[in-house]
């Protein structure tokens, strides 16, 4: 528990240092919801996983087929090298456009009408403690807010998570989604799986029968193997 609190404080400080409430800038409005940051069911995305920070060399990003389906899942692995001068953490942001840290006037979406952000996640072994974020980029045209999920302990089963964004200033979101790893919590190495990351203007998640089937079938097989 102590480690989780320390990691959360570090991320809170990072958010407060990077987020600057400067001149109001409004991003482009979504043509429709849901707007996917990433999904195996789509081939075109506005946001790209290009915002690597911290101990970048300790983190590896893959996109490959999830077991029991032909759909691509985002897989992120982290293992601390233990270098003396390392930051002790690493993170990845999905940015719009790619490599935008808040200095591109043509970047960002206006999610003022969005209510929730949903995503599927699981760990390779279970017990992985991860912090997920929305926003946080500085710059003249940076994010209008920074939202943290707090430290979440994943299981090895697929689970749908929700971040309520309805109470936040969302008029310009450059960093659509972020993942943070800590050496204190994940130093021995972790691997996580992500899919269907999206903003919606609804209070309930989008129905995706195919992925519900795949995730539930995968979970059932794991339960049988563990019993």
One Martini backbone bead per residue (centre of mass of N, CA, C, O) as a GRO file, in nm:
protein
  227
    1UNK     BB    1   0.057   0.063  -0.020
    2UNK     BB    2   0.298   0.260   0.001
    3UNK     BB    3   0.384   0.236  -0.297
    4UNK     BB    4   0.122   0.343  -0.421
    5UNK     BB    5   0.132   0.625  -0.292
    6UNK     BB    6   0.401   0.718  -0.411
    7UNK     BB    7   0.325   0.687  -0.711
    8UNK     BB    8   0.082   0.887  -0.701
    9UNK     BB    9   0.246   1.139  -0.620
   10UNK     BB   10   0.431   1.151  -0.865
   11UNK     BB   11   0.196   1.184  -1.075
   12UNK     BB   12   0.081   1.444  -0.953
   13UNK     BB   13   0.333   1.615  -0.997
   14UNK     BB   14   0.351   1.577  -1.302
   15UNK     BB   15   0.079   1.708  -1.366
   16UNK     BB   16   0.133   1.992  -1.232
   17UNK     BB   17   0.387   2.055  -1.418
   18UNK     BB   18   0.252   2.015  -1.716
   19UNK     BB   19  -0.002   2.172  -1.645
   20UNK     BB   20  -0.136   2.460  -1.830
   21UNK     BB   21  -0.352   2.741  -1.776
   22UNK     BB   22  -0.385   2.900  -2.041
   23UNK     BB   23  -0.483   2.983  -2.319
   24UNK     BB   24  -0.764   2.915  -2.467
   25UNK     BB   25  -0.796   2.596  -2.638
   26UNK     BB   26  -0.977   2.444  -2.906
   27UNK     BB   27  -1.052   2.164  -3.035
   28UNK     BB   28  -1.173   1.927  -3.215
   29UNK     BB   29  -1.464   1.787  -3.304
   30UNK     BB   30  -1.631   1.516  -3.294
   31UNK     BB   31  -1.823   1.351  -3.528
   32UNK     BB   32  -1.825   1.098  -3.323
   33UNK     BB   33  -1.953   0.839  -3.120
   34UNK     BB   34  -1.707   0.676  -3.065
   35UNK     BB   35  -1.366   0.758  -2.978
   36UNK     BB   36  -1.076   0.604  -3.080
   37UNK     BB   37  -0.753   0.544  -2.973
   38UNK     BB   38  -0.798   0.219  -2.962
   39UNK     BB   39  -0.850  -0.064  -3.200
   40UNK     BB   40  -0.886  -0.373  -3.359
   41UNK     BB   41  -1.143  -0.266  -3.545
   42UNK     BB   42  -0.927  -0.060  -3.651
   43UNK     BB   43  -0.701   0.143  -3.882
   44UNK     BB   44  -0.783   0.436  -3.787
   45UNK     BB   45  -0.602   0.700  -3.606
   46UNK     BB   46  -0.537   0.987  -3.437
   47UNK     BB   47  -0.391   0.840  -3.226
   48UNK     BB   48  -0.049   0.795  -3.101
   49UNK     BB   49   0.221   0.589  -2.960
   50UNK     BB   50   0.470   0.850  -2.904
   51UNK     BB   51   0.477   0.923  -2.577
   52UNK     BB   52   0.782   0.894  -2.446
   53UNK     BB   53   0.888   0.849  -2.098
   54UNK     BB   54   1.162   0.830  -1.925
   55UNK     BB   55   1.254   0.493  -1.930
   56UNK     BB   56   1.236   0.397  -2.243
   57UNK     BB   57   1.427   0.134  -2.263
   58UNK     BB   58   1.227  -0.030  -2.050
   59UNK     BB   59   1.023  -0.015  -2.296
   60UNK     BB   60   0.775  -0.219  -2.477
   61UNK     BB   61   0.606  -0.223  -2.802
   62UNK     BB   62   0.317  -0.404  -2.911
   63UNK     BB   63   0.135  -0.568  -3.201
   64UNK     BB   64  -0.083  -0.844  -3.151
   65UNK     BB   65  -0.226  -1.133  -3.126
   66UNK     BB   66  -0.477  -1.255  -2.956
   67UNK     BB   67  -0.589  -1.502  -2.805
   68UNK     BB   68  -0.865  -1.636  -2.992
   69UNK     BB   69  -0.772  -1.426  -3.220
   70UNK     BB   70  -0.723  -1.182  -3.506
   71UNK     BB   71  -0.663  -0.950  -3.309
   72UNK     BB   72  -0.512  -0.660  -3.218
   73UNK     BB   73  -0.293  -0.608  -2.944
   74UNK     BB   74  -0.176  -0.410  -2.691
   75UNK     BB   75   0.171  -0.440  -2.586
   76UNK     BB   76   0.329  -0.378  -2.262
   77UNK     BB   77   0.666  -0.357  -2.150
   78UNK     BB   78   0.838  -0.368  -1.820
   79UNK     BB   79   1.196  -0.317  -1.719
   80UNK     BB   80   1.426  -0.251  -1.503
   81UNK     BB   81   1.774  -0.182  -1.519
   82UNK     BB   82   1.904  -0.021  -1.257
   83UNK     BB   83   2.008   0.241  -1.307
   84UNK     BB   84   2.139   0.501  -1.131
   85UNK     BB   85   2.023   0.742  -1.353
   86UNK     BB   86   1.740   0.681  -1.336
   87UNK     BB   87   1.398   0.758  -1.294
   88UNK     BB   88   1.196   0.498  -1.215
   89UNK     BB   89   1.028   0.542  -1.487
   90UNK     BB   90   0.747   0.494  -1.727
   91UNK     BB   91   0.588   0.624  -2.037
   92UNK     BB   92   0.271   0.637  -2.233
   93UNK     BB   93   0.138   0.823  -2.513
   94UNK     BB   94  -0.145   0.920  -2.683
   95UNK     BB   95  -0.122   1.125  -2.977
   96UNK     BB   96  -0.249   1.453  -3.109
   97UNK     BB   97  -0.053   1.423  -3.295
   98UNK     BB   98   0.220   1.290  -3.349
   99UNK     BB   99   0.447   1.421  -3.122
  100UNK     BB  100   0.247   1.586  -2.929
  101UNK     BB  101   0.323   1.836  -2.656
  102UNK     BB  102   0.153   2.122  -2.726
  103UNK     BB  103   0.270   2.271  -3.022
  104UNK     BB  104   0.003   2.201  -3.190
  105UNK     BB  105  -0.265   2.361  -3.333
  106UNK     BB  106  -0.388   2.082  -3.480
  107UNK     BB  107  -0.440   1.964  -3.205
  108UNK     BB  108  -0.682   1.802  -3.060
  109UNK     BB  109  -0.977   1.747  -2.858
  110UNK     BB  110  -1.324   1.807  -2.798
  111UNK     BB  111  -1.461   1.658  -2.483
  112UNK     BB  112  -1.712   1.811  -2.349
  113UNK     BB  113  -1.935   1.570  -2.428
  114UNK     BB  114  -1.799   1.375  -2.258
  115UNK     BB  115  -1.820   1.113  -1.998
  116UNK     BB  116  -1.634   0.863  -2.094
  117UNK     BB  117  -1.364   0.623  -2.038
  118UNK     BB  118  -1.270   0.324  -2.206
  119UNK     BB  119  -1.106   0.001  -2.109
  120UNK     BB  120  -0.911  -0.273  -2.179
  121UNK     BB  121  -0.752  -0.498  -1.931
  122UNK     BB  122  -0.439  -0.683  -1.863
  123UNK     BB  123  -0.232  -0.920  -1.725
  124UNK     BB  124  -0.013  -1.172  -1.742
  125UNK     BB  125  -0.026  -1.252  -1.405
  126UNK     BB  126  -0.100  -1.050  -1.213
  127UNK     BB  127  -0.053  -0.759  -0.999
  128UNK     BB  128  -0.035  -0.518  -1.171
  129UNK     BB  129   0.073  -0.177  -1.119
  130UNK     BB  130  -0.119   0.085  -1.267
  131UNK     BB  131  -0.119   0.402  -1.443
  132UNK     BB  132  -0.376   0.606  -1.573
  133UNK     BB  133  -0.414   0.858  -1.842
  134UNK     BB  134  -0.534   1.197  -1.910
  135UNK     BB  135  -0.331   1.399  -2.012
  136UNK     BB  136  -0.048   1.659  -1.939
  137UNK     BB  137   0.033   1.850  -2.158
  138UNK     BB  138   0.221   2.095  -2.259
  139UNK     BB  139   0.184   2.403  -2.389
  140UNK     BB  140  -0.001   2.618  -2.571
  141UNK     BB  141  -0.164   2.336  -2.694
  142UNK     BB  142  -0.243   2.177  -2.458
  143UNK     BB  143  -0.385   2.036  -2.213
  144UNK     BB  144  -0.684   2.103  -2.016
  145UNK     BB  145  -0.597   1.833  -1.860
  146UNK     BB  146  -0.553   1.595  -1.571
  147UNK     BB  147  -0.606   1.239  -1.552
  148UNK     BB  148  -0.638   0.991  -1.295
  149UNK     BB  149  -0.682   0.653  -1.185
  150UNK     BB  150  -0.474   0.549  -1.039
  151UNK     BB  151  -0.389   0.268  -0.883
  152UNK     BB  152  -0.397  -0.043  -1.067
  153UNK     BB  153  -0.486  -0.381  -1.020
  154UNK     BB  154  -0.431  -0.635  -1.214
  155UNK     BB  155  -0.537  -0.899  -1.399
  156UNK     BB  156  -0.543  -1.192  -1.615
  157UNK     BB  157  -0.814  -1.067  -1.682
  158UNK     BB  158  -1.045  -0.934  -1.856
  159UNK     BB  159  -1.125  -0.575  -1.820
  160UNK     BB  160  -1.347  -0.313  -1.764
  161UNK     BB  161  -1.275   0.034  -1.771
  162UNK     BB  162  -1.336   0.355  -1.595
  163UNK     BB  163  -1.339   0.714  -1.685
  164UNK     BB  164  -1.452   1.003  -1.551
  165UNK     BB  165  -1.497   1.321  -1.753
  166UNK     BB  166  -1.749   1.518  -1.686
  167UNK     BB  167  -1.587   1.718  -1.459
  168UNK     BB  168  -1.396   1.814  -1.688
  169UNK     BB  169  -1.172   1.992  -1.874
  170UNK     BB  170  -1.211   1.905  -2.245
  171UNK     BB  171  -1.130   2.117  -2.491
  172UNK     BB  172  -0.817   1.986  -2.487
  173UNK     BB  173  -0.694   1.669  -2.620
  174UNK     BB  174  -0.378   1.531  -2.680
  175UNK     BB  175  -0.376   1.308  -2.446
  176UNK     BB  176  -0.573   1.032  -2.464
  177UNK     BB  177  -0.350   0.824  -2.338
  178UNK     BB  178  -0.196   0.662  -2.044
  179UNK     BB  179   0.108   0.485  -1.925
  180UNK     BB  180   0.239   0.376  -1.599
  181UNK     BB  181   0.561   0.294  -1.461
  182UNK     BB  182   0.725   0.137  -1.173
  183UNK     BB  183   1.000   0.025  -1.008
  184UNK     BB  184   0.874  -0.028  -0.725
  185UNK     BB  185   0.628  -0.207  -0.858
  186UNK     BB  186   0.788  -0.319  -1.159
  187UNK     BB  187   1.099  -0.409  -1.160
  188UNK     BB  188   1.068  -0.727  -1.252
  189UNK     BB  189   0.837  -0.709  -1.448
  190UNK     BB  190   0.590  -0.629  -1.707
  191UNK     BB  191   0.271  -0.722  -1.869
  192UNK     BB  192   0.036  -0.562  -2.088
  193UNK     BB  193  -0.312  -0.540  -2.199
  194UNK     BB  194  -0.479  -0.364  -2.475
  195UNK     BB  195  -0.825  -0.244  -2.550
  196UNK     BB  196  -1.058  -0.044  -2.632
  197UNK     BB  197  -1.007   0.290  -2.656
  198UNK     BB  198  -1.266   0.525  -2.537
  199UNK     BB  199  -1.486   0.780  -2.614
  200UNK     BB  200  -1.800   0.891  -2.457
  201UNK     BB  201  -2.150   1.017  -2.428
  202UNK     BB  202  -2.203   0.783  -2.236
  203UNK     BB  203  -2.286   0.590  -1.938
  204UNK     BB  204  -2.228   0.347  -2.126
  205UNK     BB  205  -2.098   0.105  -2.288
  206UNK     BB  206  -2.009  -0.027  -2.571
  207UNK     BB  207  -2.127  -0.262  -2.784
  208UNK     BB  208  -1.909  -0.565  -2.815
  209UNK     BB  209  -1.956  -0.879  -2.900
  210UNK     BB  210  -1.685  -0.989  -2.988
  211UNK     BB  211  -1.509  -0.900  -2.740
  212UNK     BB  212  -1.683  -1.029  -2.526
  213UNK     BB  213  -1.634  -1.314  -2.628
  214UNK     BB  214  -1.326  -1.326  -2.619
  215UNK     BB  215  -1.282  -1.242  -2.322
  216UNK     BB  216  -1.464  -1.457  -2.191
  217UNK     BB  217  -1.324  -1.706  -2.311
  218UNK     BB  218  -1.045  -1.651  -2.197
  219UNK     BB  219  -1.131  -1.648  -1.898
  220UNK     BB  220  -1.244  -1.939  -1.885
  221UNK     BB  221  -0.976  -2.082  -1.951
  222UNK     BB  222  -0.816  -1.976  -1.708
  223UNK     BB  223  -0.997  -2.097  -1.490
  224UNK     BB  224  -0.952  -2.395  -1.570
  225UNK     BB  225  -0.637  -2.394  -1.534
  226UNK     BB  226  -0.661  -2.301  -1.215
  227UNK     BB  227  -0.848  -2.568  -1.120
   0.00000   0.00000   0.00000
